[in-house]
Amino acid sequence: MLRAMSDLPDWQLRPAAEHDVPALAALYADTARSAGPWCYTPQQVNAWASFAADTAAFRDYVLGADTWVAQARADARVLGFCGVDAQGEVRSLYVASDLHRRGLGSALLRHALGVAEGRGARRFAAWATPFSKPVFERAGFVLERVVREPYQGVLFDRYRLRRD
C-alpha cells in the first residue's frame, strides 16, 4: 500500500555531485539487497548489488546523467536518487529501503522527467525491475519488451519501458 508522502522526512532535491557517489552506491546496494528478494533469487540479488562496488562504472551511472538526489533536511541523509540522460534514458531510480512504497520514487521520477522535458526531451525510456516497473507505469510508461539476459553470470528478466 502506498503511504502518504507526509509520512516522509522533510526533504529537498538537489543535483548529484561527485562527493555523492559513495553514498548513492551504498543506497543502491542496500536497495538491491532489501527489494531484491521480493522478485529475485539470492544469486540475482548478489549480482544486482555488486554493481555498486564497480566504482568507475557506478560513478558514470550517476554523473553521466542529470541525476537528482532527495536529501533529508534535518540530517542530510540521502533518501533516494533519479537520473535521466540527455537522450531521455532514465538511468537510475532508487529510494532508501525504509522509504519504499511511500511515493518518493514517483516524486523523484516526476521531477527528473520534468527537468528533462524542460531541456527538450520528449521521449523517455527505462530498464526496470519487477519491483520498479509499477512506478514507471504510474508515470505513463508502457512495456515495450521483456529481455532475459545475464549480468555477472546470472540471468535476469528486465523490462524495457517507454513513454512518448
N, C-alpha and C positions, 0 to 999 in steps of 0.2 A: 504494500500500500504506500502510495506517495504521501509523505507528510508535508505539512505546510512549511514554506520557506522561513516562516517566523521561528521555526524550531532551530534554525541555523545560527551559528555565532554571527555577530555583526561583522561584515566582510566588505572588502573592496577589491576592485580589479586593477591590475597594472600589467604593463608589458613584461615579459620574461627577460631576464638578463643572464649573462654568463655566470654570475655568482649563484643563480637559482638552480643550475643544472644538478648538483648533488642532491638537493632537497627534492627536486622533481623526480630524480631517479629513484630515490627511496620511496616516494609516494607511489610511483609506478609499480615497483616491485611488491610493495605491500598490497596494492590493489589487485595485482595478479594473484597473489597468494590468498587473499581473502575472498575475492569474487570468483576466481578461477574454479574452485571446487564445485560451484553451482552448475557449471556446464562442461568442465574438463576433467580428464584423468589426472592423477598425481604427476605423471610424466609430462603431460601437456602444461600443467601449472608451472612446473620447474623450468621448462623450456621458455614459456612466456616470460616469467620473472627474470630469466637470465639476461634478457636484452638490456636491462638497466645497468648491468655490470660492464657492458661494452661502452666505455667512456666516450670514445670518439664518435661512434655511431649514435649514441644517445644524445650527445651534445648537438649533432647535426639535426636529429629528430626534433629537438626543441627549438634551436636557434635558426634552423633552416626554414622556419615558418614564422608567421606572425602569431606568436604564442602569448596567451593571456593567462595570468596567474590570479587565482582567487586567494586572498590572504585575510586572515582574521585581523581585525583592527586592534584588538586588545593585546595580543601576544605575538603578532606577525607570523603565526603558524600558516603554512601553506595548506590550503583546503582543497585545491584542485587546479587543473590547467587544461587549456584547449588551444590548439594551434591550427591555423589554416594557411596554406601556402599561396603563392601568387597565382597558381593555376586553379585555385578553388578546391584543392585536395585537403580534406580535414585530416591532418596528420596525427593529432592526438586529442583525446578527451578522457581525462582521469580525475577522479574525486577520491578524497581520503575515505578509507574503508568505513569509518564510523559515521560517514555522512551519505552513504549510498541511499538511493531511492528517496531523496528529500528535496529534489528539484534543482540542486546546484549544478549538476551536469547539464540539464536543459538550459539553465541560465547562462552558463559558460558558452555553450554551443550557440545559443541565440546571439550573444554578444560578438563572438568571433566571426560568425557569418555576417552579422550586420556591418562590422568593420570591413570585411572583405567586399561586401556589396558596395559600401561607400567608396571603395578603391576601384570599383568597376567590375568585379566578379559577378557573373550571372548564373553560372552553372557550378554545382558542387558535387563532389564525390567523396566516398569514405569506404574504408575497410572496417567492418565491425565484427565484434564477437557476438555470440548468442546473448551475452549479458548486456551489451551496449546497443544492440540492434533496436530495441523499443524506443530508446532516447532519440535516435536518428529518425525513426518512423514518425514520432510525435512532432518532429521538426519538418516534416514534409518530404523526407527521403523515401524512395521506393527501392525495393530489391531489384537489382539488375541480374545478378547471378550468384551462385554459390560455388566456391572453389575449394577443392581439397588439395592441400599441398604441404610438404614438410617444412618444418622450421626446427633447427637444432636436432634433426633426425627424428622428429615426432610429427605425425600427420595432424593437421588442423583443418576444420571446415571454417572458411572465412566468408563473410557476406559482403558483396560489393553492392553498395547503395549509391544512388544518385538523386540529385534534386535539380530540376531545370527551372 
